[in-house]
Amino acid sequence: MSERPKIFVAGGCGPCQEIKELAAAGKVDADIVDVATDEGFHFIEELGISGVPVGYRDGAFCTIDILDGQDGPIVELNCPDPDLEADPEK
C-alpha cells in the first residue's frame, strides 16, 4: 500500500505559503511538513531535501502543480508509481 504523500514547505517561501493556504482550505491531499520543525529537519537529513516546496511519496520525490480547479486552485502531486516495475533493459 502506498504511503500518504508529504509536501515539505518553509517560511519565507511564496509557493510554500500558497500550498499551506490551500491545505488549510482542504485542497491538498498530502501531509504538509514545515522543514523548520524538528520533524521537518529530520526529513532534511534523512531524504537530503535541498529545496522547497517538494513532494515525496514511497521513496521518491514528486513534482507539484497548482491547477485551476472547478472551485479554485488545487494542488496536484505527480509521483512515480511504486507499483510499476523498472524496465529491465535500462
C-alpha positions in Angstrom: 0.0 0.0 0.0 1.2 3.5 -0.9 2.2 5.8 1.9 0.4 9.2 2.3 2.3 11.8 0.3 4.1 14.7 2.1 4.8 18.2 0.9 7.7 19.9 2.5 7.4 23.7 3.0 9.3 26.5 4.7 8.5 30.0 5.9 9.6 32.9 3.6 8.8 30.8 0.5 5.9 32.3 -1.6 4.8 29.0 -3.3 5.0 27.2 0.1 2.7 29.8 1.6 0.2 29.2 -1.2 0.4 25.5 -0.6 -0.2 25.9 3.1 -3.2 28.2 2.5 -4.7 25.6 0.0 -4.0 22.8 2.6 -5.9 24.8 5.2 -8.8 25.1 2.8 -8.8 21.3 2.2 -7.4 21.4 -1.3 -4.3 19.4 -0.7 -4.3 15.6 -0.4 -1.0 15.3 1.4 0.6 15.9 4.8 2.3 19.3 5.0 5.6 19.3 6.8 7.5 22.5 7.7 11.2 21.9 7.4 11.9 24.4 10.2 10.3 22.0 12.7 12.1 19.1 14.4 10.1 16.7 12.3 10.9 18.6 9.1 14.6 18.8 10.0 14.7 15.0 10.4 13.4 14.6 6.8 16.0 17.1 5.5 18.7 14.9 6.9 17.1 11.6 6.0 16.0 12.4 2.5 18.5 15.0 1.5 15.9 17.7 0.8 17.7 20.7 -0.6 14.8 22.9 -1.7 11.1 23.5 -1.0 8.3 23.1 -1.8 8.9 19.5 -2.8 6.6 16.5 -2.6 7.6 13.0 -1.5 5.9 9.6 -1.5 7.0 5.9 -1.5 10.7 6.7 -1.6 10.6 9.2 -4.5 10.3 12.9 -4.9 7.2 14.3 -6.7 6.5 17.3 -8.8 3.9 19.8 -7.5 1.4 21.6 -9.7 -1.1 24.2 -8.7 -4.0 23.8 -11.0 -7.2 25.8 -11.7 -9.9 23.6 -10.3 -13.6 23.9 -10.6 -13.8 25.5 -7.1 -10.5 27.4 -7.3 -6.9 26.3 -7.2 -5.9 22.8 -6.2 -2.5 21.2 -5.5 -1.7 18.1 -7.5 1.3 15.9 -6.8 2.8 13.8 -9.6 4.7 11.0 -8.0 6.3 8.0 -9.6 4.1 4.9 -9.4 5.8 2.5 -6.9 3.9 -0.5 -8.4 5.4 -0.1 -11.9 8.4 -2.3 -12.3 11.6 -0.7 -13.8 12.4 -1.5 -17.4 14.9 -4.4 -17.1 16.7 -3.2 -20.2 17.7 0.2 -18.7 
